[in-house]
């Protein structure tokens, strides 16, 4: 009678020990593992963000060095309004030389970057494909650093596809 009672007490003690000590310990361990997993994922995102930020900084430094090396002229003005006016005048000259018929020229808000300010201007014009090519070529070889942000070319009349409606968003830049 004594051995079955001792065995029963031993089994009850093992069940009690398992339910009181090991189960909460396992739950605590699972919680710690889950928190560590979340923190390591967050750390991984921070690392990728920092590495992409450093890559961006390197690209900015490279572009700045290329600007100095190639002596690309930025719009030389201390005032944003004067810079927009200079860019607008320059673009009108280029449009006139290329032979495009201007419908509208619309300046947008100034965009401030870390080292530069951008002046986007939307040009709507009609032209043939040679005039569009001449315009883009003259902008790429021009006296100011001008980027073509978007270009939309549509045929005005499908029966006479030589006339095109061109909408170009270009940006000129000046150093801040």
Backbone as a ProteinNet text record, in pm:
[ID]
protein_1_A
[PRIMARY]
XXXXXXXXXXXXXXXXXXXXXXXXXXXXXXXXXXXXXXXXXXXXXXXXXXXXXXXXXXXXXXXXXXXXXXXXXXXXXXXXXXXXXXXXXXXXXXXXXXXXXXXXXXXXXXXXXXXXXXXXXXXXXXXXXXXXXXXXXXXXXXXXXXXXXXXXXXXXXXXXXXXXXXXXXXXXXXXX
[TERTIARY]
82.6	0	88	202.3	291.5	353.6	389.7	452.5	356	232.7	142.1	116	111.6	87.8	207.6	328	449	455.1	420.4	420.1	315.6	198.6	92.9	136	199.5	249.2	359.8	444.5	550.2	491.2	390.5	324.6	255.6	185.1	118.7	220.2	333.7	437.4	494.9	512.3	564	464.9	335.6	232.3	227.3	233.3	232	355.3	471.9	594.7	587.2	533.8	521.2	425.2	307.1	206.9	242.7	314.2	346.6	478	576.9	708.4	734.7	721.6	764.2	672	542.3	449.2	468.1	469.7	495.8	635	731.3	865.6	867.6	795.8	786.4	714.4	606.6	533.9	623.9	697.6	788.4	896.2	949	1051	995.4	873.2	811.9	792.1	752.4	736.2	867.5	973.3	1105.3	1151.3	1131	1171.3	1094.2	963.7	882	928.5	956.8	1005.3	1141.5	1228.2	1358.1	1343.5	1248.3	1224.2	1176.1	1082.6	1031.4	1142.7	1223.6	1332.2	1438.2	1467.1	1567.6	1515.2	1384.6	1327.6	1332.2	1300.3	1306.3	1449.2	1543.9	1684.3	1726.7	1679.2	1710	1655.1	1533.1	1475.8	1556.1	1596.4	1678.4	1811.6	1872.2	2000	1983.5	1875.9	1854.9	1825.1	1751.1	1722.7	1851.1	1935.4	2061.1	2154	2157	2244.6	2193.9	2061.7	2009.6	2031.1	2025.1	2051	2196.6	2287	2428.5	2455.9	2386.8	2401.6	2351.8	2240.7	2187	2282.8	2340.4	2439.4	2558.9	2603.8	2715.4	2678.6	2554.6	2511.3	2507	2460.5	2456.6	2597.6	2690.3	2829.3	2887.4	2854.3	2903.8	2849.4	2720.2	2658.4	2718.8	2739	2798.5	2940.1	3016.8	3152.2	3148.8	3053.6	3041.1	3003.2	2916.1	2878.2	2999.8	3082.1	3201.5	3301.5	3314.1	3411.8	3372.2	3247.3	3201.2	3168	3168.5	3139.4	3003.5	2904	2767.5	2712.7	2660.7	2613.4	2475.5	2467.2	2338.9	2287.3	2162.3	2105.8	2165.9	2232.8	2301.8	2208.9	2145.8	2054.4	2038.5	2026.8	2005.6	1857.4	1773	1629.1	1559	1460.7	1388.7	1309.3	1246.1	1164.4	1250.7	1368.5	1458.3	1509.8	1537.3	1583.3	1476.3	1350.3	1240.5	1229.2	1243.3	1235.2	1349.4	1471.1	1584.9	1562.1	1515	1488.6	1378	1273.9	1163.4	1212.2	1293.3	1348.1	1436.3	1520.2	1607.1	1524.8	1420.5	1337.4	1262.5	1217.4	1149.1	1244.9	1369.4	1469.5	1493.3	1504.1	1525.6	1405.3	1286.8	1165.6	1159.6	1196.5	1195	1297.3	1418.2	1521.1	1483.7	1413.2	1375	1253.1	1179.1	1064.6	933.9	928.9	805	710	579.9	478.1	426.7	455.1	422.1	272.7	207.7	69.4	67	144.9	151.2	281.6	323.4	436.4	388.5	396.1	339.5	444.2	492.1	587	513.4	577.7	523.6	598.5	559.7	624.6	769.7	853.5	994.4	1008.6	1097.2	1122.8	1262	1268.2	1396.5	1454.1	1579.1	1654.1	1759	1846.5	1946.1	2047.2	2096.5	2197.9	2145.6	2033.3	1983.6	1836.3	1793.1	1651	1614.5	1502.3	1455.5	1337.9	1334.1	1228.2	1156.7	1049.3	978.5	890.8	895.1	814.7	752.9	620.9	551	532.2	573.9	562.6	465.7	367.7	276	295.6	320.6	350	306.1	303.5	280.9	407.4	439.2	562.6	560.7	658.1	678.8	790.9	817.5	910.7	1053.8	1091.3	1225.1	1242.1	1139	1145.3	1155.1	1084.7	1093.3	1234.9	1292.4	1429.5	1527.3	1510.6	1599.4	1587.4	1465.7	1442.8	1512.6	1492	1553.6	1705.8	1757.2	1901.4	1961.4	1895.4	1947.9	1939.9	1838.1	1828.7	1940.5	1969.7	2074.4	2213.1	2232.6	2362.4	2365.3	2260.6	2245.4	2335.3	2317.2	2403	2361.6	2239.5	2192.7	2170.3	2181.9	2147.6	1995.6	1936.9	1791.6	1761.3	1671.8	1631.9	1491	1466.8	1333.2	1268.2	1171.8	1107.9	1004.7	916.2	818.4	800.1	761.8	730.1	611.4	514.7	394.2	377	379.2	367.6	242.8	156	32.4	16.7	-46	-76.5	-204.2	-201	-318.7	-425.6	-387.7	-481.5	-425.3	-500.6	-452.4	-439.7	-512.6	-502.4	-375.1	-329.8	-203.4	-117.3	-46.3	26.7	157.5	184.4	309.7	305.9	189.3	178.3	152.1	233	224.2	193.9	124.8	105.6	201.7	288.5	393.5	372.9	374.8	370.9	496	582.4	711.5	719.9	758.7	786.7	937	998.7	1143.9	1172	1290.5	1331.8	1471.1	1485.7	1616.1	1658.3	1787.1	1837	1929.9	1930.5	2026.7	2074.9	2194.8	2252.3	2190.8	2162.1	2104.2	2216
-118	0	125.7	116.1	228.9	264.8	164.9	191.1	258	213.9	283.3	428	450.4	585.5	676	622.2	699.7	727.2	628.8	646.5	750.4	745.7	842.3	983.2	996.3	1125.9	1177.1	1086.5	1123.9	1173.7	1105.2	1145.8	1280.4	1298.7	1425.9	1538.6	1511.8	1612.1	1649	1549.3	1575.6	1658.8	1626.8	1704.1	1846.3	1858.8	1990.8	2071.4	2006.5	2072.6	2116	2030.4	2064.2	2180.7	2176.5	2279.7	2411.3	2408.3	2530.2	2591.8	2509	2561.9	2560.8	2445.6	2432.1	2501.5	2494.6	2559.5	2710.9	2780.1	2924.9	2957	2870.4	2892.2	2884.2	2787.6	2775	2895.6	2940.4	3057.2	3181.6	3196.9	3309.7	3303.6	3183	3163.2	3198.2	3153.3	3184.3	3334.9	3402.8	3548.9	3619.3	3572.2	3632.1	3609.5	3490.9	3460.2	3549.1	3565.9	3650.5	3795.8	3849.5	3987.6	4003.7	3904.9	3910.7	3907.8	3829.3	3821.6	3957	4019.3	4150	4254.4	4252.7	4350	4327.2	4202	4176	4217.4	4197.1	4243.4	4395.9	4463.4	4609.5	4656.7	4590.9	4624.7	4604.6	4498.3	4474.3	4583.6	4630.7	4740.3	4868	4895.3	5013.7	5005.8	4888	4871.9	4896.2	4840.7	4862	5008.9	5074.7	5216.7	5298.4	5267.4	5341	5315.6	5192.5	5165	5236.7	5241.5	5314.3	5464.1	5515.5	5657.8	5690.8	5603.3	5629.6	5619.2	5527.6	5518.6	5645.9	5700	5824.1	5940.1	5946.5	6051.2	6039.1	5916.4	5895.3	5939.5	5909.8	5951.4	6103.5	6169.8	6316.7	6372.9	6314.1	6359.8	6337	6224.1	6194.4	6293.8	6322.5	6418	6556.3	6594.6	6724.7	6733.4	6624.9	6622.4	6628.9	6559.6	6564.3	6703.3	6770.5	6906.6	6998	6983.4	7066.1	7028.7	6897.3	6849.9	6889.9	6872	6899.3	7045.4	7126.1	7268.7	7292.7	7217	7237.7	7359.4	7450.9	7576.4	7558.6	7595.9	7606	7747.4	7768.5	7902.1	7988.3	8094.3	8178.9	8291.1	8265.4	8363.6	8334.1	8439.6	8423.2	8419.1	8451.5	8460.2	8356.1	8286.5	8183.3	8242	8356.1	8416.3	8456	8509.8	8547.8	8423	8317.9	8192.7	8133.2	8137.8	8087.3	8171.9	8302.9	8391.3	8363.3	8341.9	8310.1	8178	8077.5	7947	7958.1	8033.7	8052.8	8120.5	8222.8	8292.1	8198.4	8121.3	8026.5	7923.3	7870.6	7769.5	7828.6	7951.7	8014.9	8033.7	8068.1	8079	7944.5	7839.9	7705.9	7662	7689.7	7655.3	7730.4	7855.9	7935.3	7883.4	7849.6	7797.6	7661.6	7579.9	7448.2	7454	7565.5	7581	7530.3	7497.6	7448.9	7566	7541.7	7644.1	7628.2	7726.9	7719.6	7746.8	7658.1	7679.6	7743	7685.9	7743.1	7703.6	7789.5	7761.5	7789.1	7686.5	7697.6	7659	7754.6	7719.3	7658	7561.8	7498.5	7549.4	7500.7	7542.8	7495.6	7574.9	7543.2	7422.1	7330.4	7210.9	7226.1	7223.4	7240.2	7103.3	7083.4	6963.9	7003.2	6912	6940.9	7045.5	7029.3	7119.7	7210.3	7172.8	7243.9	7277.4	7372.6	7403.3	7375.1	7307.9	7274.3	7361.5	7400.1	7486	7415.4	7340.8	7270	7364.8	7344.9	7423.8	7326.9	7339.4	7255.2	7334.7	7273.7	7336.8	7254.1	7319.8	7255.1	7323.1	7242.2	7297.6	7199.9	7250.6	7164.9	7167.3	7052.9	7041.7	6912.3	6897.5	6766.9	6695.9	6573.4	6492.7	6547.2	6606.1	6664.6	6783.4	6864.6	6980.2	6936	6829	6774.8	6724.5	6655	6605.5	6720.8	6824.5	6941.3	7008.5	7019.7	7081.1	7000.8	6870.4	6786.2	6785.5	6785.8	6786.8	6918.6	7029.4	7158.5	7175.3	7118.6	7124.2	7042.2	6925.3	6841.7	6901.7	6982.1	7043.4	7191.1	7239.2	7381.2	7435.2	7564.5	7631.7	7607	7563.4	7535.3	7385.3	7343.4	7205.5	7196.3	7126.9	7113.1	6965.1	6914.2	6773.4	6766.8	6664.8	6640.1	6539.5	6586.6	6501	6408.7	6464.3	6383	6442.9	6356.2	6402.7	6321.5	6392.2	6329.1	6376.7	6283.4	6318.3	6250	6330.6	6277.2	6328.6	6248.9	6288.4	6372.4	6487.5	6575.7	6520.8	6483.5	6433.4	6302.6	6195.1	6064.3	6055.2	6138.6	6136.1	6205.7	6303.7	6373.1	6364.3	6252.6	6231	6308.1	6402.1	6475.4	6583.2	6634.3	6734.2	6664.2	6700.2	6638.2	6743.6	6700.2	6785.5	6731.3	6818.3	6777.4	6849.7	6772.3	6829.8	6779.9	6873.9	6840.3	6910	6834.1	6893	6889.4	7008.4	7019.6	7091.2	7066.9	7132.1	7190.2	7314.8	7379.5	7384.3	7400.8	7392.2	7507.9	7544.3	7640.7	7592.7	7633.6	7593.8	7677.6	7613.2	7684.8	7744.7
0	0	0	54.8	66.9	-69.8	-148.3	-277	-374.7	-386.5	-478.4	-433.8	-300.5	-249.7	-280.9	-264.9	-296.4	-446.4	-527.7	-672.5	-712.3	-650.3	-678.2	-637.3	-519	-474.1	-567	-611.7	-703.7	-836.2	-888.7	-1013.3	-994.8	-880.7	-852.7	-839.1	-775.9	-761.3	-898.5	-987.3	-1120.9	-1201.5	-1190.5	-1260.8	-1207.1	-1074.6	-1011.4	-1052.3	-1050.6	-1091	-1236.6	-1323.1	-1464.3	-1484.6	-1418.5	-1440.1	-1372.2	-1261.3	-1188.5	-1236.5	-1271.6	-1304.3	-1455.5	-1519.8	-1657.7	-1758	-1737.6	-1830.9	-1831.5	-1715.5	-1720.5	-1775	-1746.5	-1796.9	-1949.7	-2006.8	-2152.5	-2213.4	-2148.1	-2197.6	-2192.1	-2084.2	-2072	-2180.1	-2203.8	-2306.4	-2444.5	-2475.6	-2604.4	-2621.1	-2513	-2518.2	-2543.6	-2477.8	-2497.9	-2641.2	-2694.1	-2831.4	-2929	-2905.6	-2993.7	-2989.1	-2869.7	-2858.2	-2925.6	-2910.7	-2977	-3129.8	-3178.3	-3321.9	-3374.4	-3304.2	-3346.1	-3343.6	-3237.6	-3227.6	-3334.4	-3366.5	-3469.9	-3607.6	-3634.2	-3761.2	-3770.2	-3659.5	-3656.5	-3678.7	-3615.4	-3633.1	-3778.4	-3840.8	-3982.2	-4071.8	-4042.1	-4120	-4100	-3976.4	-3949.6	-4022.9	-4024.7	-4094.7	-4244	-4304	-4447.4	-4475.8	-4387.6	-4404.4	-4397.4	-4300.1	-4285.7	-4403.3	-4451.7	-4565.8	-4690.7	-4710.5	-4826.6	-4810.5	-4688.2	-4665.7	-4695.3	-4655.1	-4684	-4834.2	-4902.5	-5047.5	-5114.3	-5065.7	-5120.9	-5098.2	-4978.4	-4950.6	-5044.3	-5070.2	-5161.7	-5303.6	-5345.3	-5478.8	-5488.7	-5384.3	-5384.5	-5393.9	-5318.3	-5324.9	-5464.4	-5525.2	-5659.2	-5760.7	-5752.6	-5845.3	-5825.1	-5699.7	-5671	-5728.6	-5714.7	-5770.4	-5923	-5984.8	-6130.5	-6177.7	-6101.6	-6137.7	-6135	-6034.3	-6025.6	-6134.8	-6161	-6258.1	-6400.4	-6435.4	-6571.2	-6595.1	-6490.6	-6500.8	-6566.1	-6524.1	-6571.5	-6500.1	-6576	-6518.2	-6456.7	-6332.5	-6266.6	-6288.9	-6263.4	-6277.9	-6168.4	-6208.2	-6111.3	-6064.6	-5953.7	-5897.1	-5749	-5670.8	-5527	-5494.2	-5590.2	-5567.9	-5655	-5598	-5672	-5788.1	-5768.2	-5874.4	-5994	-5968	-6077.1	-6148.9	-6073	-6133.7	-6224.4	-6181.5	-6265.5	-6391.4	-6378.3	-6494.7	-6593	-6542	-6630.1	-6702.1	-6628.8	-6690.1	-6794.4	-6763	-6856.1	-6984.3	-6969.9	-7086.7	-7170.1	-7102.6	-7171.6	-7248.4	-7184.9	-7250.6	-7369.4	-7358.6	-7472	-7589.9	-7560.8	-7667.9	-7734.8	-7654.9	-7710.4	-7793.2	-7743.2	-7818.6	-7951	-7949.3	-8071.7	-8172.3	-8124.8	-8215	-8273.2	-8194.5	-8244.8	-8335.7	-8334.6	-8423.9	-8367.4	-8242.1	-8181.3	-8157.3	-8174.1	-8150.8	-8007.8	-7925.6	-7783.4	-7763.5	-7687.8	-7647.2	-7508.8	-7416.3	-7281	-7213.5	-7121.8	-7034.6	-6893.7	-6809	-6674.8	-6570.6	-6491.7	-6384.6	-6265.7	-6202.4	-6082.3	-5960.2	-5843.2	-5719.1	-5714.7	-5649.6	-5634.2	-5542.7	-5579.9	-5499.9	-5438.9	-5305.2	-5235.4	-5204.4	-5245	-5210.9	-5106.9	-5073.5	-4971.8	-5019.5	-5140.4	-5193.7	-5304.8	-5365.9	-5482.1	-5466.9	-5548.1	-5561.5	-5706.1	-5726.5	-5860.4	-5898.3	-6026	-6076.1	-6189.8	-6160.6	-6267.2	-6349.7	-6479.7	-6573.1	-6672.8	-6692.9	-6790	-6918.5	-7028.5	-7160	-7242.4	-7301.6	-7394.3	-7529.5	-7632.8	-7764.7	-7872.4	-7995.7	-8111.3	-8194.7	-8255	-8332.5	-8410.9	-8498.9	-8561.5	-8484.7	-8518.6	-8440.6	-8449.6	-8561.5	-8575.3	-8482	-8468.4	-8379.5	-8232.9	-8199.1	-8063	-8036.8	-8133.3	-8119.7	-8103.6	-8185.8	-8176.1	-8040.2	-7989.8	-7858.4	-7748.8	-7749	-7645.8	-7656.8	-7777.9	-7796.2	-7748.5	-7778.8	-7736.5	-7585.1	-7523.6	-7377.2	-7313.9	-7371.1	-7312.4	-7330.9	-7433.4	-7459.6	-7420.6	-7355.1	-7328	-7219.2	-7192.5	-7096.4	-6952.1	-6929.7	-6794.1	-6775.9	-6651.5	-6617.3	-6611.9	-6708.1	-6717.9	-6735.3	-6652.2	-6665.2	-6722	-6803.1	-6856.2	-6761.7	-6684.2	-6585.1	-6648.5	-6728.4	-6801.1	-6940	-7032.4	-7167.1	-7216.5	-7273.4	-7324.6	-7468	-7562.9	-7704.5	-7758.6	-7821.8	-7880	-8022.3	-8104.4	-8241.6	-8237.3	-8302.8	-8303.7	-8397	-8518.1	-8617.4	-8672.6	-8658.2	-8702.3	-8854.5	-8927.4	-9072.7	-9120.7	-9041.6	-9070.9	-8945.1	-8927.6	-8801.8	-8788.7	-8880.5	-8869.9	-8762.5	-8724.9	-8618.5	-8485.5	-8386.2	-8254.5	-8148.9	-8046.1	-7928.5	-7822.2	-7773.1	-7681.2	-7548	-7441.6	-7306.7	-7233.8	-7198.2	-7137.6	-7002.3	-6900.6	-6769.3	-6750.8	-6749.5	-6732.6	-6600.5	-6548.3	-6424.5	-6442.2	-6401.6	-6394.8	-6248.7	-6224.2	-6086.5	-6055.5	-5928.1	-5877.5	-5741.8	-5707.5	-5579	-5467.7	-5357.6	-5243.6	-5160.3
[MASK]
++++++++++++++++++++++++++++++++++++++++++++++++++++++++++++++++++++++++++++++++++++++++++++++++++++++++++++++++++++++++++++++++++++++++++++++++++++++++++++++++++++++++++++++++

